[in-house]
Amino acid sequence: MFIFSIIIQSWLLLFMTYQAISKLAGVKHQIELFEQIRFPQWFRIVTGIVQLIGVIGLVVGYWYPGVAAWAGVWLGITMIVAGFSHIRVKEPITKAIPALICLLLSVGVILLFMDDMASPFS
């Protein structure tokens, strides 16, 4: 189970790191995405920072599993907002699939480490 939890946590960590850095760097497809979902570009920066905070929580979570669980909550909420952002502008559901996959990975991290959430630094 330990190896499975590391794999789930690492996949979420890698994907969120890529997404956060591409948002903060102003990669063309991120700029276009925020135009399509009708959010201002400053919100792209805020979203990148929010994702980086979650990434930091996942990294700390390798040593403190409770922190990983709370990072899963943080990123899960972020992915719920992302999914609704696509639905709000009536994009095809396929555009929300990356957010859905990250939501499922976040839920996986939460479920794997939920016993440690009450005292995340122990």
C-alpha positions in Angstrom: 0.0 0.0 0.0 2.9 2.3 0.7 4.2 2.1 -2.8 0.7 2.7 -4.2 0.3 5.8 -2.1 3.7 7.2 -3.3 2.7 6.6 -6.9 -0.7 8.4 -6.5 0.9 11.3 -4.6 3.8 11.6 -7.1 1.5 11.6 -10.2 -0.6 14.4 -8.6 2.5 16.2 -7.6 4.1 16.1 -11.1 0.9 17.1 -12.9 0.1 20.0 -10.5 3.7 21.2 -10.7 3.5 21.3 -14.5 0.2 23.0 -14.5 1.3 25.6 -11.9 4.6 26.5 -13.6 2.9 26.7 -17.0 0.3 29.1 -15.6 2.9 31.3 -13.8 5.2 31.3 -16.9 2.3 32.4 -19.1 2.5 29.5 -21.5 0.3 30.1 -24.6 -2.2 27.3 -24.0 -2.8 28.5 -20.4 -3.4 32.1 -21.6 -5.9 30.8 -24.2 -7.5 28.6 -21.6 -8.2 31.4 -19.3 -9.6 33.5 -22.2 -11.9 30.6 -23.1 -13.2 30.1 -19.6 -13.6 33.9 -19.3 -11.3 34.5 -16.4 -8.9 37.5 -16.2 -5.2 36.7 -16.7 -4.4 37.8 -13.1 -6.5 34.9 -12.0 -4.2 32.6 -13.9 -1.4 33.7 -11.7 -3.5 33.3 -8.6 -4.4 29.8 -9.7 -0.7 28.9 -10.3 0.2 30.1 -6.8 -2.7 28.1 -5.3 -1.5 25.0 -7.2 2.1 25.6 -6.0 0.9 25.7 -2.4 -0.7 22.4 -2.9 2.5 21.0 -4.5 4.5 22.1 -1.5 2.0 20.3 0.7 2.4 17.2 -1.3 6.2 17.3 -1.0 6.0 17.9 2.7 3.5 15.0 2.8 6.2 12.5 1.9 7.4 13.0 5.5 4.1 14.0 7.1 1.2 12.1 5.5 -1.4 14.2 7.2 -0.1 17.2 5.3 -0.5 15.3 2.0 -4.1 14.6 2.9 -4.8 18.3 3.5 -2.9 19.1 0.2 -5.3 16.7 -1.4 -8.2 18.6 0.0 -6.7 21.9 -1.2 -6.1 20.6 -4.7 -9.4 18.8 -4.8 -11.3 22.0 -4.2 -9.2 23.7 -6.8 -10.0 21.0 -9.3 -13.8 21.2 -8.5 -13.6 24.9 -9.3 -11.7 24.1 -12.5 -14.3 21.6 -13.6 -17.2 24.0 -12.9 -15.3 26.7 -14.8 -15.4 24.6 -18.0 -19.0 23.7 -17.5 -20.0 27.3 -16.8 -18.9 28.4 -20.3 -20.5 25.3 -21.8 -17.3 23.7 -23.1 -17.4 20.1 -24.1 -17.0 17.8 -21.1 -13.7 16.5 -22.6 -12.1 19.9 -21.7 -12.7 19.1 -18.0 -11.1 15.7 -18.1 -7.7 16.8 -16.8 -9.4 18.5 -13.8 -11.5 15.4 -13.2 -8.4 13.2 -13.2 -6.6 15.5 -10.8 -9.7 15.5 -8.6 -9.7 11.7 -8.5 -6.0 11.6 -7.7 -6.7 14.2 -4.9 -9.5 12.1 -3.5 -7.1 9.1 -3.6 -4.5 11.0 -1.6 -7.1 12.1 0.9 -8.4 8.5 1.3 -4.9 7.0 1.7 -3.9 9.5 4.4 -7.2 10.5 6.0 -6.2 8.8 9.3 -3.3 11.3 9.7 -5.4 14.5 9.0 -6.2 15.1 12.7 -2.5 15.7 13.5 -0.8 16.3 10.2 2.7 17.0 11.7 3.0 13.9 13.8 
